[in-house]
Amino acid sequence: MTIRRLLSAAVSAAVVPVVLVAVPAPAHAADYSAPLSTAIADLPGATEDRTGYSRDLFNHWVDADGDGCSTRNEVLIEEADDPVTVGSGCSLSGGRWYSYYDGESWTATGDVDIDHMVPLAEAWDSGASGWSSADRESYANDLDDRRTLVGVTDSVNQAKGDQDPAEWLPELQQCRYLEEWVAVKHRWGLAVDTAERSALTSLASGCSDVTITVTLAR
């Protein structure tokens, strides 16, 4: 055997086959998912503080996409049970809206309030006081998760005010309300105080331990 052939055989023997192993893509870091009872326990705890709060610190009902419709009207269009006609200046006609808080339906937009599931003042108390103005505006106009903003009977929304579930609950569908409240708190990294967590836990004991899944906003 020639020296060249000996070298070639030696090199061939030294080559180790390379096995390619598929590595699964990492899970979406921005997602949170857990049973309701766990989701309540996972919420950060903190004492609420309303120092410095003003509703004006949350720039709300903006026209983020520049289509002429404010966030309020975007929600009305999305949640209408009957088709809505959008006119000049985003004037709305037609449409019918169901308020799950009290089981009433309305055909006049003036009878429907767009409720921040977690009220602006409650959000401030629970952590939003430390946010940037841009984050507070994003929260006040959050159209990326249907649970953040919900159309309800105006008088019922006014009765709720800025209260949390330790102080106020809707007449109907309280388990749905609880699930949506917890989802929004997780989505925006908002804390709960002792009384609020106790109320959430107590209410959850009478509800199905459904899985709460959210995409974190911040």
N, C-alpha and C positions, 0 to 999 in steps of 0.2 A: 504494500500500500504506500502511495506517495505521501510526502509530508503534507501536501495540500489536502489530500483526502482525509488524513488523520486529523488535521485541524478542523475540517468541515464536520466530521463525525463528533468531535469534542464539543463544538459549538451547538450542534443539534441536540446533543444529550443534555446540555445545560439549560436549554430553553424550557421554562415552566409555563404550562398553559394558563392563560388568564381567564378567570371566570367572572363574568359581569353579574353582579347582584343588584336587582332593582330595589332601590330604597324608597319607601313610601314617602309622599310629600308630607311635611309637618301639618298638623291640624291647624285650622284657622285660629290664630291666637286671639282674635277679637270676639270669638263666640263663647257664650256661657250657657250651660245646659245642666239642669239638675231638677229632681223632684221638688215640688212646691215646698214641702217641709224643710228640705235641705237649703233651698234658695232663701227662705226666710232666715234660717240660722246663719247663712253665709253673708248676709247683709252686714256691712260695717256698723258698729255702734258709736254714737256720739251724742252729746248733749246739744240740743237745738239752740241756736242763737240768732235772733232776728235783728241784731244791731246793724244799722245802716241800710236796712232794706227799703227799696222803692220799686214799685212796679215798672217805672221808667227805665230801670237798669236792665230790663229784659225787652229788647226791641222786638216787638211781636207784630204779627200780621203783615209781614213784609211780602214782597213779590220777588222771591229768590230767583226764579227762572226767567223773569222778565216777560211773562206772557200776558200781563195785565191783570192777573187774578192774585189777590192776596192769599196768604196761608189759610185764613178763615174760609174763603170761597173755595179754595182747593179741597178742603175737607168736606165742605157741603157737596161739591160735585162728586167726590169719591164715594161718599156715604149715602147718597140719595138712592132710595128704593125704587123710585120712578125716575125716568130720564129727565135731565135738567137741560134747558135751553140756555146757552151762554150768549148774551148779547153784548152790545157796545159797552166798553168799560167794565166788562165782566159782570154785567147785570144778569141775575139769574131769574128764570121763570120756570114754572112747572116744578116737578120734584115733590118728593114726600120723604120725610125723615122719621125714623123710629128711634125713640129714646129708651135704651134698655134700662136706664136707672128707674123708670117709673112705668114703662110699658105704653107710653103715649106716642101717637104719630102726628106729625105736623106737616102742613103744606105751605106755610109761610116761613120764609127764612128768619124773619124777626122773632119767631117763637123758639128758635133753636140757638143755643149758645154752644160754642166750641170750648169744651172743658179741657184744661190741662189736667190730665189724670192725676199727676202730682202737681199741685198748684205752684205757681211761681214763688209765692212766699215760703211754702214748705220746702221747695227746692233750695231756696236761699238759706233757710235754716239748716238744711241737711248737707251743705257743702258748696252750693253754687256761689256763695259769697266770695269764695276764693278763686272763682273762674275768671277768665278773660271776658271782655264784652262780646267778643266773637262767639265764644262758647255759650254764653247766656242767650245770644240771639239764635244760635242753632237749636238750643233746647226749646226755646219759646215757639219755634217754627218747624219742629221736627216732623217731617212728612215721610221719613224713611222707616218708621215703625208705627203702624196704625194704632197701637195702644197708647201712644203718648198724647194724642189729641182725639177727642171723641165728641160727636154732636149729641147734645142732650137737651131736654126741656129747660128753657131759660130760667124759670123760677126754681127748678130743682138745683141747677148749677149755682144759683145765687144763695140757696140755702146751704149748700156745701161750703161755699166760700173757700177759705184756705185751710180747712180742717183735714186732719189725717184720719185713718180708719179707727183710731182710738176714740175719735170724737164724732165721726159721721160715717154712715154707710147708706148706700141707696136702698130704696124699698125692695127692689127686685134684684135678682142675679148677683147676690153678694159674693159668691165664689168666683164668678168671672171678674168682678171688680177687684177682688183680692189678688187674683192671678195677674191682672194687668198692672195693678199698683206695684207689685213686687218686680215684675218685668221691667217697668220703667225705672224703678230705683236701681236695678242692676245695670240697665243699659247706660245710665248716666253716672254710675258710681256714687249714688247718694246714700247717706247714712240713715239709720233709724235710732230713735231714742228708746228708753226702756219701756215706756207706756205703749209706744207704737209697736214694738216687737212683740210685747205681750198680747196686744189685740190681734195682731196678724197671726200669731201662733194659735190663739184660742179659736179664731174664725176658721183657720185651716183645718182644725181637728174635725170640723163638720163638712169638709169638702174632699173631693177626690184628690189624691196626691199626684196630680198631673205633672208632667215635665214642663218646666219653664225654660224656654230657649230664647236667647236674645243675641243680637250683635252689639257689642259694646261701642258706644259713641265716642268715648274718650278714655 
